[in-house]
Amino acid sequence: MMNLEAMYKWGLEIIRWVQQFQSPFLTLIMQVISFLSAPAFYFGLVLLLYWCLDSRAGYKLGVAIIFSGALNTAIKEVLQVPRPFIRDSGVFMVEESGFSTPSGHSQGSATLYPLFAKFVLGARKCGHCKLGGKCGGRRKLPLCVLVRLCVAVGLPLLIGFSRIYLGVHYPSDVLFGLILGFLTSVGIILFWKPVAKLVSHWRASLQLLLVAVIVFLLNQFSGTHTSLNGALFGFLLGRIFWNKKELFWDAAGTPVQRLLRLPLGLAVTGVAFGFFELVKNLAEQVAFSVELQLLLKFIQFAAGGFVVMYLCPVLFIRLGLAMVQASTEAEKEAERKTCPPGDCQ
C-alpha cells in the first residue's frame, strides 16, 4: 500500500510538472488529441469502416475495441483507483467520471490504431513500396510505413500524454493502459486467423457458448457497467449468424451506395436502441430493481450490437446497397472441391 501511495504521489508530481506549461491553446490541442480515443470517436470510426468501407476490417476493429473497453471497465471496477483530481483538486482541468486505472483512452488507442494501421492503411501500398522501397539506388523506409508507424505507435503515445496533461490519469494509468492495448492489438494481429479458422468449424451452439462464457466472466467484474459486455455479445452473435449461412457481406459499392448506408444504419440502430430504452423504462416503473436494470441495459446494448453487425447489413443487401459474398472459409472449401488435383493450395 505504501508503494502504491508513493507511486500516486510521484504521478501527481509529474502531472503538476506537465501542467506548468499549460495554455488555453495547448489545452485545446490536448482535448482534441484526447477525443481521438473517446468512445464516440472510435465507435463512429468502426461504424463508418464496417458499413461503408471494409466490412472485414471493420469487424476486426469492432471486436477488438469493444472487448478492450469491456476489459478496461472490469479492471477499473476491481482496482477502484480514484482519479488524480480527486486526490488533488489543483490538477483538475476537465471532468471525467469513473475510476482511473487503467487509462481507457490509452488502452483504446493502443488497441485501435495499430489494427487500423495494419488492416486499413496496410491494405494499400504506395508507389514507393511497389518499387521495393528503393530511392536513387538506396533502400529507404517508405513513406507509407512511416505513416503507419506514427498512427500505430505515435498516436497512442500522444493520446496517453494528453490524459496526463489534462490531469485525469496518473502516468502509471497511462502505461498500464498502453500495455494492455498493445497486447490486445498484437494478439489479434498474430492469432486472429488461426483462432477464426478453428472456431469457424465449430457448431453455432459451441460458438455461442464461447461468447457467452467470455461475456459472463467480464460481467462478474464489471459492477454496474454491463453496456460494453452486452454490445460485445450482440456483435459476436451477429457474426455467428453470418457464419451459420457461410456468408458475409461486402462493403464495396458505388460512392452513393456507401454514402446511403451510414445514415440508414444509424437510423435503424437508433430506432432499435430507442425501442429497448422505452422497454427498459417501462419495466423499471413496473418492478424496479438493480438486477433488472442491469439485465435490461445488457439486453439493450446486445440488441444494438446485433443490429449493427447483422441486421443493418442484411437491410443494405435487401435494398440493393451492398452485396453478399461467401465467407473466407467457405470460399476455400469451394476452391478445394472444384480445383484440379495438384493445383489446390
Secondary structure, 3 states (H helix, E strand, C coil): CHHHHHHHHHHHHHHHHHHCCCCHHHHHHHHHHHHCCCHHHHHHHHHHHHHHHCHHHHHHHHHHHHHHHHHHHHHHHHHCCCCHHHHCHHHCCCCCCCCCCCCHHHHHHHHHHHHHHHHCHHHCCCHHHHCCCEECCEECCCHHHHHHHHHHHHHHHHHHHHHHHCCCCCHHHHHHHHHHHHHHHHHHHHHHHHHHHHHHCCCHHHHHHHHHHHHHHHHHCCCCCCHHHHHHHHHHHHHHHHHHHCEEEECCCCHHHHHHHHHHHHHHHHHHHHHHHHHHHHHHHHCCCHHHHHHHHHHHHHHHHHHHHHHHHHHHHHCCCCEEEECHHHHHHHHHHHCCCCCCC
